[in-house]
Amino acid sequence: MVLALATGLLATGLLGCAGSDERPPQPATAGPLDEGWIAALVEQPERFATTVDAESREGWVAFQQGRYQQAAAALPPGVGQARAWLALAVLEEDLAALSAIAWPMLLTRWQATAPAAVPAPLSALAALALAAAGQEPETLADPAWQGLVAAVLDPSLPDPAQVFDAGGCLLAERQVLAGALDAVPDACQAGQPLDLPGDSRLNDPLLHAALAASYRARAARALGEQDLTALAAKPGGPDLDLLLFGPWWSAADLRADLAVDPSLDVAGAAGPTLAALALPAVPDEDAPQAPRERVRALDQALDAWTAARRATASPDGQALLDELQLVAQVRGQILLAWSREALDQGHPHQATAYVLLAHDVEHARAVGPRNPPRLFALAAEASLRTGRTREALDFMSVLGESHPALRGLIETVGDLAVLEGLGRTGDSKEN
């Protein structure tokens, strides 16, 4: 099992043994997948123990299992720790995108269901959720709240604390987003409702965007003077700690992403390796069949390559392939990158196909190597966009068990589910 990593290869140092000097015969023909870091690692498995021991075995265990907060705490400043912070930032950006879907939906549903009971600040919070995700907010906020929205988003404007958010979380988060504050206060990460005027019990629409900004800042500090683009272009190829357990099959794929955005704000997993596989194209229509065919072709290529590698690998190389399931893990992250791309293009049914095919059903309700945290965030967004609010809540609840900051967004989507259920025959009326 992949989860045996914690007590298996990483914990025992099995791959630190020298082993035999004799290498099994290598495949006679090379394909695009032979250029990846997994192929190099299978040929030289001793590099695995060297890499994880150089920083923190405990930290790399946590990273591989999707426990990025613990990974960042265990790994020393450097590439490994920076990647843990970046993984957290990507997750929070996915949750900010989910928030930008949920808040306007809640506002629209509330206005349609009980217009007289719409909380006064709701339109402003929906606008803030959109703005935090980089979308246009002005059309949502009630004119009476326009100045407030502008003040929260722009730290140079007067402090709106006297009329809004007396607890100060939105004010602290706007400072984080502006780079004036290093971290979101712990009290604001507990998922408690905002301190709003009147009886409104509404949650924080800026939290996940602010957390993403703070984690990216921590990643930059962990890297120090090092530059990701320079590290990826290192003569002889980048060190393994830049690629291990990541979404890139090869260093060329990583460099392709860095060329798009040096901050790794994107992880498209669509570099030259996958292009060389000539996978089926996906048309610009929101239907699941083409994504399924694309994944089927990818699986055929990966399965054939894995079988060939296993047949020629040393015992330690075979152990890496089988016990750590490296190919399956990268494959899942590629599918999640495709899912994010589909959501950004307005194709939630495509995204649903990718994320469901990425989901490890054997451990369906657990975050782990095959089900990284962002799988549940992307699945929730795809479900919400396709009208399956309670399914979105189900995915969010799994992630919420290890991610307390999600509590507020879960409650927001829960409010949406209640409003959608009002008046439907046979639906319960939750309080």
Secondary structure as GFF3:
##gff-version 3
##sequence-region A 1 431
A	DSSP	three_ten_helix	2	6	.	.	.	ID=ss1
A	DSSP	alpha_helix	9	12	.	.	.	ID=ss2
A	DSSP	three_ten_helix	14	16	.	.	.	ID=ss3
A	DSSP	three_ten_helix	32	35	.	.	.	ID=ss4
A	DSSP	alpha_helix	37	43	.	.	.	ID=ss5
A	DSSP	alpha_helix	46	55	.	.	.	ID=ss6
A	DSSP	alpha_helix	57	64	.	.	.	ID=ss7
A	DSSP	alpha_helix	68	74	.	.	.	ID=ss8
A	DSSP	alpha_helix	79	113	.	.	.	ID=ss9
A	DSSP	three_ten_helix	115	117	.	.	.	ID=ss10
A	DSSP	alpha_helix	122	132	.	.	.	ID=ss11
A	DSSP	three_ten_helix	143	145	.	.	.	ID=ss12
A	DSSP	alpha_helix	146	153	.	.	.	ID=ss13
A	DSSP	alpha_helix	169	177	.	.	.	ID=ss14
A	DSSP	three_ten_helix	186	190	.	.	.	ID=ss15
A	DSSP	alpha_helix	207	223	.	.	.	ID=ss16
A	DSSP	alpha_helix	228	232	.	.	.	ID=ss17
A	DSSP	three_ten_helix	240	242	.	.	.	ID=ss18
A	DSSP	alpha_helix	251	260	.	.	.	ID=ss19
A	DSSP	alpha_helix	272	276	.	.	.	ID=ss20
A	DSSP	alpha_helix	289	312	.	.	.	ID=ss21
A	DSSP	alpha_helix	315	323	.	.	.	ID=ss22
A	DSSP	alpha_helix	326	344	.	.	.	ID=ss23
A	DSSP	alpha_helix	348	358	.	.	.	ID=ss24
A	DSSP	three_ten_helix	361	363	.	.	.	ID=ss25
A	DSSP	alpha_helix	373	385	.	.	.	ID=ss26
A	DSSP	alpha_helix	389	400	.	.	.	ID=ss27
A	DSSP	three_ten_helix	404	406	.	.	.	ID=ss28
A	DSSP	alpha_helix	407	421	.	.	.	ID=ss29
###
